[in-house]
Amino acid sequence: MDYLKSFRQQAGLTQRQMAEALNLSYGYYRQMENDFRKPSFEILVRIKEKFREIDMNKLFEE
């Protein structure tokens, strides 16, 4: 998910910090960011709740 990676980098977070913010394991988050795993609806909700400025439409385009 290029947009998620770009957003994380702009926020100045490491993958580990982003995973912790979303209450995910580091491995699970890394798999999502590298397109090995798609985020569930629940995780998308967590992303939006934690990072209100994220454009969810961009996540669905990928």
CORWOGI-V199103 format. One record per residue. N is the residue number from 1. RES is the residue in one letter. NEAR is the number of other ideal C-beta (glycine too) atoms within 8 Angstrom. Layout:
BEGIN
{{N & RES & NEAR} {N & RES & NEAR}}
END
This chain:
BEGIN
{{1 & M & 10} {2 & D & 6} {3 & Y & 11} {4 & L & 11} {5 & K & 9} {6 & S & 8} {7 & F & 10} {8 & R & 11} {9 & Q & 8} {10 & Q & 6} {11 & A & 8} {12 & G & 4} {13 & L & 9} {14 & T & 5} {15 & Q & 11} {16 & R & 7} {17 & Q & 8} {18 & M & 12} {19 & A & 13} {20 & E & 8} {21 & A & 8} {22 & L & 11} {23 & N & 5} {24 & L & 10} {25 & S & 6} {26 & Y & 9} {27 & G & 6} {28 & Y & 10} {29 & Y & 13} {30 & R & 10} {31 & Q & 9} {32 & M & 15} {33 & E & 11} {34 & N & 6} {35 & D & 7} {36 & F & 5} {37 & R & 7} {38 & K & 4} {39 & P & 9} {40 & S & 6} {41 & F & 5} {42 & E & 6} {43 & I & 11} {44 & L & 11} {45 & V & 8} {46 & R & 10} {47 & I & 14} {48 & K & 10} {49 & E & 6} {50 & K & 7} {51 & F & 8} {52 & R & 5} {53 & E & 3} {54 & I & 10} {55 & D & 6} {56 & M & 9} {57 & N & 6} {58 & K & 9} {59 & L & 14} {60 & F & 6} {61 & E & 6} {62 & E & 8}}
END
